[in-house]
Amino acid sequence: MMVHLNALSQIKFEKGYIIDNHDEKITCYIKNNDWENNPDTFQYRFGMSGELLLGTLSEIKEFGIDSGATFIAADVPIDYAIADLKPTSADKNPVWVQQRLFLRVVVNGLASLYEYKRNQFTQFYLRRASGDIIPLIHKNYLGEQGKVETNLAYRQQLWNELSCKSLGREYIARLRYKKEDLTMCFLKYSACKDSSFVLHPSTKRTGQFNMMLHVGIDYTRYKPYVGIPIGMNHSLKHNLTFRFGAGLEYIAPFNKGKWALLLEPTYQHYKVKSSSASVPNKPIFWAIEAPIGIRYYLFLNDNLKGFLNVHYVAKIYARQFKADWFGTDHIYLGNNLAIGSGITKNIFSAEFRYTADRKVFV
């Protein structure tokens, strides 16, 4: 049983719209995957209980979620090598290929800013008032003596395209190829031209930390091996022991909080029940462990979610209660793996966890 506090939202269908190839805007419900990367497809339906449909680049010109992200389909030039941190080419100019993509709308105005993101790769685009979409150039390449240099042509592009007295050369020269910098630049341009604009919700997210308290019951059995002290070579029964501890959970800032990293320092003691009358029932040793794991959440409704996780269980410290079992109070536990599944409702969680065998060394 675990008690923890978090505030994750589930992936669900939210009200939005699509624009098809006939330029017809249709209200629908779109599955909000909280896209970290630009999607190639998306799921939607007409009505919450309607048929599940797949939106594709060939059929949809634009889609958006109310108070959420908006994407447009466009045929644009792209060069996936421009962001390489270790480039192999000495060509400072991008090698463009034409591709149809869903671009995320960042700023929509007299001049619009679009973004395409795929893992570590990010490309920004500028849409002119005429409707033309051009890529903003930022490319790493090999300079003299193999040193990595960067083509910052996007600054000259912005100077040429966003001509306005409030956007001086010094300001443009300081612009980083970052969403926050470029967004502010486009907003300044719209304000300078006294033009209306729409700033779409920021997709920049941060992770979330949760603290947990947990108690549990272990169903364990000690199996003696060759080399243990005389008197312990007998059958030891399965038995129940208790564990307790605290934990730290980090919710990753993408995919609606479905992935998490876990650290769960735990105290537990191992107690055996002997089938031999000459050996009393008593705890053998206690240990402090630090399971490190990955968790995947499955949202069932607004208050209930399931989860699956896998842990690497690392021993921090272990001691024997008395030295009369092994002849020493020092004991060494091997590390092992554990898998588990459970459910979380509000601030309470319950989990079943299977832990692989581990060796005990004295």
C-alpha positions in Angstrom: 0.0 0.0 0.0 1.3 3.4 -0.9 0.1 6.9 -0.2 1.2 9.7 -2.5 0.1 13.0 -3.9 0.0 13.8 -7.6 -2.1 15.6 -10.2 -1.8 13.8 -13.5 -4.3 14.3 -16.3 -5.4 11.4 -18.4 -5.2 11.1 -22.1 -8.8 11.5 -23.4 -10.8 12.9 -26.2 -11.3 16.7 -26.0 -13.4 19.1 -28.0 -11.7 20.5 -31.1 -12.0 20.8 -34.8 -10.6 19.6 -38.2 -10.3 21.3 -41.6 -10.5 18.9 -44.4 -9.3 19.2 -48.0 -12.5 20.9 -49.0 -11.7 23.7 -46.5 -14.7 22.6 -44.4 -14.2 23.2 -40.6 -15.9 20.5 -38.6 -16.3 20.3 -34.8 -15.2 17.0 -33.4 -13.4 15.3 -30.4 -9.7 14.7 -30.7 -7.6 12.3 -28.6 -5.2 14.6 -26.8 -1.9 12.8 -26.6 -0.1 15.9 -25.3 2.3 15.6 -28.2 6.0 16.1 -27.4 6.8 15.3 -31.0 4.7 16.5 -34.0 2.3 13.7 -34.9 2.0 12.1 -38.3 -1.6 11.0 -37.5 -4.2 11.6 -34.8 -7.4 10.0 -33.6 -10.8 11.8 -33.6 -14.5 11.1 -33.5 -17.8 13.0 -34.1 -19.5 12.8 -30.7 -18.0 11.2 -27.6 -19.4 7.8 -28.5 -18.9 8.1 -32.3 -16.8 5.9 -34.5 -13.0 6.2 -34.0 -11.4 7.9 -37.0 -7.8 8.4 -38.1 -6.7 11.9 -39.2 -3.8 11.8 -41.8 -1.7 14.2 -43.7 -3.4 13.4 -46.9 -6.9 14.1 -45.6 -6.6 16.9 -43.0 -5.3 20.4 -43.6 -5.5 21.6 -40.0 -6.7 20.3 -36.6 -6.7 21.8 -33.2 -7.9 21.2 -29.6 -9.9 24.0 -27.9 -7.5 25.7 -25.5 -4.8 23.3 -26.7 -2.4 22.7 -29.6 -3.1 23.5 -33.2 -1.4 21.8 -36.2 -1.4 22.6 -39.9 -0.5 20.3 -42.7 2.1 21.8 -45.1 4.6 20.7 -47.8 7.8 22.2 -46.5 11.6 21.7 -47.0 13.4 19.9 -44.2 16.9 18.7 -43.4 17.1 16.3 -40.4 20.9 16.6 -40.3 21.0 20.3 -39.4 20.8 19.7 -35.7 23.5 17.1 -35.5 25.8 17.9 -32.5 28.6 16.0 -34.3 28.1 16.9 -37.9 30.1 15.0 -40.6 29.6 17.5 -43.4 31.5 20.8 -44.0 28.6 22.2 -46.1 27.1 25.1 -44.1 23.9 25.0 -46.2 21.1 22.7 -45.5 20.3 19.9 -48.0 16.5 20.2 -48.2 14.0 17.6 -49.1 10.4 18.3 -49.5 8.0 16.6 -47.1 4.4 17.0 -46.0 4.3 17.5 -42.2 2.0 18.5 -39.4 3.5 21.8 -38.1 2.6 23.1 -34.6 1.3 26.6 -34.7 3.2 28.8 -32.1 2.2 32.3 -33.2 -0.5 33.0 -35.8 -0.5 36.5 -37.1 0.7 38.8 -39.9 3.8 36.7 -39.8 3.3 33.3 -38.2 5.8 31.0 -36.4 5.5 27.2 -36.8 7.5 24.4 -35.2 8.4 20.8 -36.1 9.9 18.7 -33.4 11.1 15.1 -33.6 13.0 13.9 -30.5 16.1 16.1 -30.3 15.5 17.7 -33.7 13.7 21.0 -33.9 13.0 23.1 -37.0 11.2 26.4 -37.0 9.3 27.9 -39.9 8.1 31.4 -40.8 4.9 32.0 -42.8 4.9 35.2 -44.7 1.8 37.4 -45.1 1.6 36.0 -48.6 1.1 32.5 -47.2 4.6 31.2 -48.2 6.3 29.0 -45.6 10.1 29.2 -45.3 12.4 27.3 -42.9 14.5 29.3 -40.5 18.0 28.1 -41.0 20.2 27.0 -38.1 22.7 24.3 -39.0 25.8 22.8 -37.4 28.6 21.9 -39.7 32.4 21.1 -39.7 34.5 24.2 -40.0 38.2 24.6 -40.2 40.3 22.0 -38.4 37.2 19.9 -37.7 35.7 22.4 -35.3 31.9 22.4 -35.1 30.5 25.7 -36.2 26.9 26.9 -36.7 25.2 28.6 -39.6 22.9 31.3 -37.9 21.2 32.4 -41.1 17.9 32.6 -39.3 18.9 35.9 -37.8 19.4 37.4 -41.3 16.1 35.9 -42.4 14.2 37.5 -39.5 15.9 40.8 -40.2 14.8 40.6 -43.8 11.3 39.3 -43.2 10.3 41.1 -40.0 11.3 44.6 -40.8 10.2 46.9 -38.0 11.7 49.7 -35.9 11.2 47.7 -32.7 13.3 44.9 -34.0 16.8 46.4 -34.3 19.9 44.6 -35.4 21.2 44.2 -31.9 18.0 42.6 -30.8 18.0 40.2 -33.8 21.7 39.3 -33.2 20.9 38.1 -29.7 18.1 35.8 -30.6 18.7 32.2 -29.8 17.1 29.4 -31.9 14.7 28.7 -29.0 10.9 28.8 -29.0 10.7 31.4 -26.3 13.1 33.8 -28.1 11.4 33.4 -31.5 8.0 33.7 -30.0 8.8 37.0 -28.4 10.3 38.2 -31.6 7.1 37.5 -33.6 4.9 39.0 -30.9 7.0 42.2 -31.0 6.6 42.3 -34.8 2.8 42.0 -34.5 2.7 44.7 -31.9 4.9 47.0 -34.0 2.6 46.5 -37.1 -0.4 47.0 -34.8 -1.6 43.6 -36.2 -3.8 41.1 -34.4 -2.3 37.7 -33.5 -3.0 34.5 -31.7 -0.5 33.1 -29.3 -1.2 29.4 -29.0 -0.7 27.6 -25.6 2.9 26.9 -24.8 3.9 23.3 -25.1 6.9 23.7 -22.8 6.4 21.4 -19.8 8.3 20.6 -16.7 8.4 17.3 -14.9 6.6 16.8 -11.6 8.0 15.3 -8.4 5.8 13.3 -6.0 6.6 12.1 -2.5 5.3 8.7 -1.3 5.1 6.7 1.9 4.7 3.0 1.5 4.2 -0.1 3.7 4.1 -3.7 2.4 4.1 -7.4 3.2 6.7 -9.7 1.8 6.1 -13.4 1.3 9.6 -14.9 1.3 11.5 -18.1 1.8 15.2 -18.5 2.7 16.9 -21.4 0.8 20.2 -22.5 2.3 23.2 -23.2 0.1 26.4 -25.2 0.5 28.8 -23.5 2.8 26.3 -22.2 5.4 27.0 -22.9 9.1 26.1 -26.3 10.6 22.6 -26.4 11.9 21.0 -24.4 9.1 20.9 -27.2 6.5 17.2 -27.8 6.9 14.0 -26.8 5.3 12.8 -23.2 6.0 9.2 -22.4 5.4 7.6 -19.4 3.5 6.7 -16.6 5.8 5.4 -13.1 6.0 7.6 -10.1 6.8 6.9 -6.3 6.8 8.6 -3.5 4.9 8.2 0.2 5.0 9.8 3.3 3.5 9.5 6.5 1.5 9.7 7.1 -2.2 10.3 9.8 -4.8 8.5 9.8 -8.2 9.4 11.9 -11.1 6.7 12.3 -13.7 8.1 12.9 -17.2 6.9 16.1 -18.9 5.3 14.4 -21.9 2.6 12.0 -23.0 0.3 13.3 -20.3 2.4 12.1 -17.4 2.2 8.4 -18.4 5.9 7.7 -17.7 7.7 8.0 -14.4 11.0 7.3 -12.7 11.0 5.9 -9.2 13.3 5.8 -6.2 12.0 3.9 -3.2 14.4 3.6 -0.2 12.9 0.8 1.9 13.6 -0.9 5.3 12.8 -4.6 5.6 13.7 -7.5 7.8 13.8 -11.2 6.8 12.4 -13.7 9.2 12.4 -17.5 8.7 10.3 -20.3 10.1 12.1 -23.5 10.5 10.8 -27.0 10.3 13.5 -28.1 12.7 12.7 -28.1 16.4 16.3 -27.3 17.2 16.3 -24.0 15.3 14.0 -21.2 16.7 11.9 -18.9 14.6 13.5 -15.5 14.5 14.6 -12.8 12.1 17.9 -13.5 10.4 18.8 -10.0 9.1 17.5 -6.6 8.2 18.3 -4.5 5.2 17.9 -1.0 3.6 17.3 -1.2 -0.1 17.0 1.5 -2.9 14.8 0.1 -5.7 15.2 2.3 -8.8 12.5 1.8 -11.4 10.4 2.9 -14.4 6.6 3.1 -14.2 4.0 3.3 -16.9 0.5 4.6 -16.0 -2.8 3.5 -17.7 -5.6 6.0 -17.1 -8.9 4.3 -16.4 -10.9 7.4 -15.4 -10.4 10.8 -13.7 -9.7 9.2 -10.3 -8.5 5.7 -11.1 -5.4 4.6 -13.0 -3.4 1.4 -13.3 0.3 1.1 -13.6 3.1 -1.3 -14.5 6.7 -1.0 -13.3 10.1 -2.6 -13.3 12.8 -2.0 -10.6 16.4 -2.7 -10.2 16.7 -3.4 -6.4 20.0 -2.2 -5.0 21.1 -3.1 -1.5 22.5 -0.1 0.5 23.1 -1.7 3.9 22.4 -5.1 5.6 23.1 -6.5 9.0 22.3 -9.7 10.9 20.3 -9.3 14.1 22.7 -11.7 16.0 26.0 -13.3 15.1 25.0 -16.8 16.2 23.4 -17.8 12.9 26.3 -17.1 10.5 29.1 -16.4 13.0 29.2 -12.8 12.1 26.8 -9.9 12.1 28.0 -8.7 8.7 26.0 -9.9 5.8 26.0 -9.0 2.1 22.9 -9.1 -0.2 23.1 -9.4 -3.9 21.1 -7.0 -6.1 18.1 -8.2 -8.2 15.2 -7.2 -10.3 11.5 -6.8 -9.5 8.3 -6.3 -11.6 5.0 -5.1 -10.4 1.5 -3.8 -11.2 -1.2 -2.0 -9.3 -3.8 0.6 -9.2 -4.0 4.2 -7.8 -7.1 5.9 -6.7 -6.8 9.5 -5.5 -3.8 9.5 -3.1 -3.8 5.8 -2.4 -2.1 3.0 -4.3 -1.9 -0.8 -4.0 0.6 -2.9 -5.8 1.6 -6.5 -6.3 5.3 -6.9 -6.9 7.4 -10.0 -7.7 11.0 -9.9 -6.8 13.5 -12.3 -8.4 15.8 -14.5 -6.2 18.8 -12.8 -4.6 21.8 -14.3 -3.0 23.0 -13.7 0.6 26.7 -13.7 1.3 28.4 -13.8 4.7 
